[in-house]
């Protein structure tokens, strides 16, 4: 019979396996050391005090490189930490439920400071974000345009729009203020910025603590910020970034887009469920009170001027408004009609730079105002009308 394998032959594979295992351990330890050193370096550049880290890390101190402003509180937490005190958004009229209030609204009674100007006229209650509030001088805002229109003898606008509001805060302010004007049979106008107002509902902090509708087994419920300052809230809720180096990779072009598709799909589905719940509240509040109402869909320059196709947000909003039988008008068609008649372009309609970049100019408000008049005249839009206007471009 042949002899079996020698001891040396038996031990040789084990020795090779041992060397491979040791090599892997060394490589793993080295990778951890390199990653850890890189992580510490990035954190020093981001948060280090003194001129050297601030100078070397200037390009890194951009919250867009670490988080999504439409979904992630960490974006706004980091933005606040990167900004100088004088550059931070100021929310002097903090509110324990709504987060903050516009200067036009009394924080206890929710009365509008201009209600004395009604003088027997029917109030038009305008709710929304900065597109509703307007960032141009007051004489060029919606209430002034209405006051200069043939409708001024019958209608007067009380503008409840507030900078940086999401659909959640818009609905909360509507619910807390509309009953004050019931005896005057108001028309309720709800401005929704297609690009962002749904997404802002994902946030608990946007320069200041804000309410958030969270989903549980029984559906959605409110989480309110309470009586707390931004600094106090941030101290209790620091950024939830385990690795800034990892976030840099995730937001870079090196990160395979397909890896994030499933997570993005889940986020969109949650945003749609939350927005549906909020729009159902709008429908129920206004129907129970028998109030005339409609939604105005505002658009950014890239959507309104045809630089991008119809987004999932616009398709979702239009479909949901139709299903809930909430009438609406869209700013897109009015802007396009004005463009056809006057030859004006994006630089005329939208502010190009500065703190209010991307908002409507006075000319932009003037061009969009006919859509609001159509709503006040009950000439509401339909999906086919919007699709035709887009196709005509």
C-alpha positions as CSV (number, residue, x, y, z in Angstrom):
1,X,0.0,0.0,0.0
2,X,1.1,3.6,-0.8
3,X,2.3,5.8,2.1
4,X,-0.1,8.6,3.3
5,X,0.7,12.3,3.0
6,X,3.6,13.4,5.1
7,X,3.3,15.8,8.0
8,X,5.0,18.5,6.0
9,X,2.4,18.1,3.2
10,X,-0.4,18.3,5.7
11,X,0.9,21.4,7.4
12,X,1.8,23.3,4.3
13,X,-1.9,24.4,3.4
14,X,-2.4,25.3,7.0
15,X,0.6,27.5,7.0
16,X,-0.5,29.2,3.8
17,X,-4.0,29.7,5.3
18,X,-2.4,31.2,8.4
19,X,-0.3,33.6,6.3
20,X,-3.4,34.7,4.4
21,X,-5.3,35.2,7.6
22,X,-2.6,37.3,9.1
23,X,-2.3,39.3,5.9
24,X,-6.0,40.0,5.9
25,X,-5.9,41.1,9.5
26,X,-3.0,43.4,8.8
27,X,-4.9,44.8,5.8
28,X,-8.1,45.3,7.8
29,X,-6.3,47.0,10.7
30,X,-4.5,49.2,8.2
31,X,-7.8,50.1,6.4
32,X,-9.3,50.9,9.8
33,X,-6.4,53.1,10.7
34,X,-6.5,54.9,7.3
35,X,-10.3,55.4,7.5
36,X,-10.1,56.5,11.1
37,X,-7.3,59.0,10.3
38,X,-9.3,60.3,7.3
39,X,-12.5,60.6,9.5
40,X,-10.6,62.6,12.1
41,X,-9.1,64.8,9.4
42,X,-12.5,65.5,7.9
43,X,-14.0,66.3,11.3
44,X,-11.1,68.7,12.0
45,X,-11.6,70.5,8.7
46,X,-15.4,70.7,9.4
47,X,-15.5,71.7,13.0
48,X,-12.0,72.8,14.0
49,X,-11.6,76.2,15.5
50,X,-9.1,78.7,14.2
51,X,-8.2,80.1,10.8
52,X,-6.3,77.0,9.5
53,X,-9.1,74.4,9.5
54,X,-11.6,77.0,8.4
55,X,-9.4,78.0,5.4
56,X,-8.4,74.4,4.4
57,X,-11.9,73.1,5.0
58,X,-13.8,76.0,3.3
59,X,-15.0,73.8,0.4
60,X,-16.0,71.0,2.7
61,X,-18.1,73.2,4.9
62,X,-21.1,72.8,2.6
63,X,-24.0,70.8,4.0
64,X,-25.0,69.6,0.5
65,X,-21.9,67.3,0.7
66,X,-23.3,65.4,3.6
67,X,-27.1,65.5,3.5
68,X,-30.2,66.2,1.4
69,X,-32.0,69.5,2.3
70,X,-35.3,68.0,1.2
71,X,-35.2,65.0,3.5
72,X,-32.5,65.2,6.1
73,X,-32.5,67.3,9.3
74,X,-28.7,66.9,9.3
75,X,-28.4,69.3,6.3
76,X,-30.0,72.1,8.3
77,X,-28.1,71.2,11.5
78,X,-24.8,71.4,9.7
79,X,-25.8,74.5,7.8
80,X,-26.4,76.3,11.1
81,X,-23.1,75.1,12.5
82,X,-21.2,76.2,9.4
83,X,-22.8,79.6,9.2
84,X,-21.7,82.7,11.1
85,X,-24.2,84.1,13.5
86,X,-25.1,87.0,11.3
87,X,-25.8,84.7,8.3
88,X,-28.3,82.4,10.1
89,X,-32.0,82.6,9.4
90,X,-33.8,84.5,12.2
91,X,-37.0,83.1,13.6
92,X,-37.9,85.7,16.1
93,X,-41.6,84.8,16.2
94,X,-41.1,81.2,17.4
95,X,-44.3,79.2,18.1
96,X,-44.4,75.9,20.1
97,X,-46.6,74.1,17.6
98,X,-46.1,75.7,14.2
99,X,-42.3,76.3,14.7
100,X,-42.6,80.0,13.7
101,X,-45.2,82.5,12.5
102,X,-45.2,85.3,9.9
103,X,-45.0,88.8,11.3
104,X,-48.6,89.4,10.0
105,X,-50.2,86.9,12.5
106,X,-50.8,87.3,16.2
107,X,-49.3,84.2,18.0
108,X,-52.3,83.7,20.4
109,X,-55.4,84.8,18.5
110,X,-54.1,83.9,15.1
111,X,-55.6,87.2,13.9
112,X,-54.1,88.9,10.9
113,X,-52.9,92.4,11.5
114,X,-54.6,93.7,8.4
115,X,-58.1,92.4,9.2
116,X,-59.3,95.9,10.0
117,X,-58.9,96.8,6.3
118,X,-61.6,94.3,5.3
119,X,-64.3,97.0,5.8
120,X,-67.1,94.6,5.1
121,X,-65.4,92.9,2.1
122,X,-65.1,89.2,1.9
123,X,-61.7,88.0,3.1
124,X,-59.4,85.9,0.9
125,X,-57.2,83.9,3.3
126,X,-53.9,83.1,1.6
127,X,-51.8,80.4,3.1
128,X,-48.4,79.0,2.0
129,X,-44.7,79.5,2.1
130,X,-42.5,82.4,0.8
131,X,-44.1,82.2,-2.7
132,X,-47.4,83.0,-1.0
133,X,-46.0,85.5,1.4
134,X,-43.9,87.2,-1.4
135,X,-40.3,88.4,-1.1
136,X,-40.7,91.5,-3.1
137,X,-42.0,94.9,-1.8
138,X,-45.6,94.7,-0.4
139,X,-46.9,96.9,-3.2
140,X,-46.1,94.1,-5.7
141,X,-47.5,91.2,-3.6
142,X,-50.7,89.3,-4.1
143,X,-52.8,91.4,-1.7
144,X,-51.7,94.6,-3.5
145,X,-52.4,93.1,-6.9
146,X,-55.9,92.0,-5.8
147,X,-56.5,95.5,-4.3
148,X,-55.7,97.0,-7.7
149,X,-58.0,94.6,-9.6
150,X,-61.7,94.8,-10.4
151,X,-62.3,92.3,-7.6
152,X,-61.2,94.8,-4.9
153,X,-64.8,96.1,-4.3
154,X,-65.8,92.6,-3.1
155,X,-62.6,90.9,-1.9
156,X,-59.7,91.7,0.3
157,X,-56.7,89.4,0.9
158,X,-55.3,88.5,4.3
159,X,-51.9,86.9,3.5
160,X,-51.0,84.2,6.0
161,X,-48.0,83.0,4.0
162,X,-44.8,82.3,5.9
163,X,-41.2,81.9,4.8
164,X,-39.9,78.4,4.8
165,X,-43.2,76.7,5.6
166,X,-43.9,73.2,4.4
167,X,-47.3,71.7,3.7
168,X,-47.5,70.6,7.3
169,X,-47.1,74.1,8.8
170,X,-49.5,75.5,6.1
171,X,-52.2,73.0,7.2
172,X,-51.6,73.7,10.9
173,X,-51.9,77.4,10.5
174,X,-55.1,77.0,8.4
175,X,-56.7,74.8,11.1
176,X,-55.8,77.3,13.8
177,X,-56.9,80.5,12.1
178,X,-59.7,79.9,9.7
179,X,-62.5,79.8,12.3
180,X,-61.9,83.4,13.2
181,X,-63.3,84.5,9.8
182,X,-66.1,81.9,9.3
183,X,-68.9,84.5,9.7
184,X,-67.5,86.5,6.8
185,X,-67.5,83.4,4.4
186,X,-63.9,83.7,3.4
187,X,-62.3,82.2,0.3
188,X,-59.4,80.1,1.3
189,X,-56.4,80.0,-1.1
190,X,-53.6,77.5,-0.4
191,X,-50.3,78.1,-2.2
192,X,-48.1,75.0,-2.6
193,X,-44.6,75.2,-4.0
194,X,-44.4,72.0,-6.1
195,X,-40.7,71.7,-5.8
196,X,-40.4,71.6,-2.0
197,X,-43.5,71.9,0.2
198,X,-44.1,68.2,0.3
199,X,-40.5,67.4,1.1
200,X,-40.2,70.0,3.9
201,X,-42.7,67.8,5.9
202,X,-39.9,65.3,6.3
203,X,-38.0,67.7,8.5
204,X,-38.1,68.4,12.2
205,X,-35.6,71.3,11.8
206,X,-35.2,73.9,9.1
207,X,-33.2,76.6,10.6
208,X,-35.5,76.4,13.6
209,X,-37.4,73.5,15.2
210,X,-40.7,72.7,13.4
211,X,-43.6,70.3,13.7
212,X,-43.5,66.9,12.0
213,X,-46.2,64.4,11.2
214,X,-44.8,60.9,12.0
215,X,-46.2,57.6,10.8
216,X,-47.1,54.9,13.3
217,X,-49.4,51.8,13.3
218,X,-52.5,54.0,13.8
219,X,-51.5,56.4,11.0
220,X,-49.9,59.8,11.3
221,X,-49.7,62.0,14.4
222,X,-48.0,65.3,15.2
223,X,-44.7,65.9,17.0
224,X,-44.5,69.5,18.1
225,X,-41.2,71.3,18.9
226,X,-42.5,73.0,22.1
227,X,-41.1,76.0,23.8
228,X,-37.5,75.7,22.7
229,X,-34.8,77.8,21.0
230,X,-32.8,76.6,18.0
231,X,-29.7,76.2,20.2
232,X,-31.5,74.3,22.9
233,X,-33.0,72.0,20.3
234,X,-29.7,71.4,18.5
235,X,-28.0,70.6,21.8
236,X,-30.6,67.8,22.4
237,X,-30.5,66.7,18.8
238,X,-27.0,66.9,17.3
239,X,-26.3,65.7,13.8
240,X,-26.8,62.0,13.3
241,X,-23.8,61.4,11.1
242,X,-21.7,58.4,12.2
243,X,-19.1,59.0,9.5
244,X,-18.6,62.2,7.6
245,X,-16.1,60.5,5.3
246,X,-18.8,57.9,4.5
247,X,-21.3,60.7,3.8
248,X,-18.8,62.4,1.4
249,X,-18.6,59.1,-0.5
250,X,-22.4,58.6,-0.5
251,X,-23.1,62.1,-2.0
252,X,-20.2,61.9,-4.5
253,X,-20.4,60.8,-8.1
254,X,-18.4,57.7,-7.1
255,X,-21.4,56.3,-5.2
256,X,-23.4,54.0,-7.5
257,X,-26.8,55.6,-7.9
258,X,-28.6,52.2,-8.0
259,X,-27.5,51.5,-4.4
260,X,-29.7,54.4,-3.2
261,X,-32.7,53.8,-5.4
262,X,-34.5,51.5,-3.0
263,X,-34.0,54.0,-0.1
264,X,-35.2,56.9,-2.3
265,X,-38.3,55.0,-3.4
266,X,-39.2,54.4,0.3
267,X,-38.7,58.0,1.1
268,X,-40.9,59.1,-1.8
269,X,-43.7,56.7,-0.8
270,X,-43.6,58.0,2.8
271,X,-43.7,61.7,1.5
272,X,-46.7,60.8,-0.6
273,X,-48.6,59.1,2.3
274,X,-47.9,62.0,4.6
275,X,-48.9,64.6,2.0
276,X,-52.1,62.7,1.2
277,X,-53.0,62.7,5.0
278,X,-52.4,66.5,5.1
279,X,-54.4,67.2,2.0
280,X,-57.3,65.1,3.4
281,X,-57.2,67.3,6.5
282,X,-57.4,70.4,4.3
283,X,-60.4,68.9,2.4
284,X,-62.2,67.9,5.7
285,X,-61.6,71.2,7.4
286,X,-62.9,73.3,4.5
287,X,-65.8,71.0,3.6
288,X,-67.1,70.8,7.1
289,X,-67.2,74.6,7.2
290,X,-68.6,74.9,3.7
291,X,-65.9,77.3,2.6
292,X,-65.0,78.1,-1.0
293,X,-61.3,77.2,-1.6
294,X,-58.7,76.2,-4.1
295,X,-54.9,75.4,-4.3
296,X,-52.4,77.4,-6.3
297,X,-49.5,75.4,-7.6
298,X,-46.3,77.5,-7.7
299,X,-43.2,76.3,-9.6
300,X,-39.5,77.0,-9.5
301,X,-37.9,78.4,-12.6
302,X,-36.6,75.0,-13.8
303,X,-40.2,73.6,-13.7
304,X,-42.1,76.6,-14.8
305,X,-39.8,77.5,-17.7
306,X,-39.6,74.0,-19.1
307,X,-36.0,73.2,-18.0
308,X,-37.2,70.0,-16.4
309,X,-40.1,67.7,-17.3
310,X,-43.0,67.1,-15.0
311,X,-41.8,65.9,-11.7
312,X,-43.2,63.1,-9.6
313,X,-44.3,65.8,-7.1
314,X,-46.4,67.6,-9.6
315,X,-47.9,64.4,-11.0
316,X,-48.7,63.3,-7.4
317,X,-50.2,66.6,-6.4
318,X,-52.4,66.9,-9.4
319,X,-53.6,63.3,-9.1
320,X,-54.3,63.6,-5.4
321,X,-56.1,67.0,-5.6
322,X,-58.3,65.5,-8.3
323,X,-59.0,62.4,-6.2
324,X,-59.9,64.5,-3.2
325,X,-61.9,66.9,-5.3
326,X,-59.9,69.9,-4.2
327,X,-60.0,72.5,-7.0
328,X,-56.7,74.0,-8.1
329,X,-55.0,76.4,-10.5
330,X,-51.4,76.3,-11.7
331,X,-48.9,79.1,-12.2
332,X,-47.3,77.3,-15.1
333,X,-49.9,78.3,-17.8
334,X,-50.1,81.9,-16.7
335,X,-46.3,82.3,-16.9
336,X,-46.3,80.7,-20.3
337,X,-49.1,82.9,-21.6
338,X,-47.3,86.0,-20.4
339,X,-44.1,84.8,-22.1
340,X,-45.9,84.4,-25.4
341,X,-47.5,87.9,-25.2
342,X,-44.6,89.9,-23.8
343,X,-41.5,87.9,-24.8
344,X,-40.3,87.9,-21.2
345,X,-38.1,85.1,-19.9
346,X,-36.8,83.5,-16.7
347,X,-34.7,86.5,-15.7
348,X,-37.8,88.7,-15.7
349,X,-39.9,86.3,-13.7
350,X,-37.4,84.9,-11.1
351,X,-34.8,86.5,-8.9
352,X,-31.4,85.4,-10.1
353,X,-29.2,85.9,-7.0
354,X,-29.0,86.8,-3.4
355,X,-30.9,85.5,-0.4
356,X,-34.2,85.3,-2.3
357,X,-32.8,83.7,-5.4
358,X,-35.3,81.5,-7.2
359,X,-38.4,83.4,-6.0
360,X,-40.8,85.3,-8.2
361,X,-40.0,88.9,-9.0
362,X,-42.6,91.7,-9.1
363,X,-43.0,90.9,-12.8
364,X,-43.3,87.2,-12.0
365,X,-46.1,87.9,-9.5
366,X,-47.9,90.0,-12.1
367,X,-47.6,87.2,-14.6
368,X,-48.9,84.6,-12.2
369,X,-51.7,86.7,-10.7
370,X,-54.2,85.8,-13.5
371,X,-54.1,82.2,-12.3
372,X,-55.2,83.4,-8.8
373,X,-57.9,85.5,-10.5
374,X,-59.1,82.3,-12.3
375,X,-59.3,80.5,-9.0
376,X,-61.3,83.4,-7.4
377,X,-63.6,83.3,-10.4
378,X,-64.0,79.5,-10.0
379,X,-62.3,78.8,-13.3
380,X,-60.3,75.9,-12.0
381,X,-57.6,74.0,-14.0
382,X,-57.6,70.4,-15.0
383,X,-54.7,68.0,-15.6
384,X,-55.4,68.1,-19.4
385,X,-55.1,71.9,-19.4
386,X,-51.7,71.7,-17.8
387,X,-50.5,68.9,-20.0
388,X,-51.6,70.9,-23.1
389,X,-49.7,74.0,-21.9
390,X,-46.6,72.0,-21.3
391,X,-46.8,70.3,-24.7
392,X,-47.2,73.6,-26.4
393,X,-43.7,74.6,-25.4
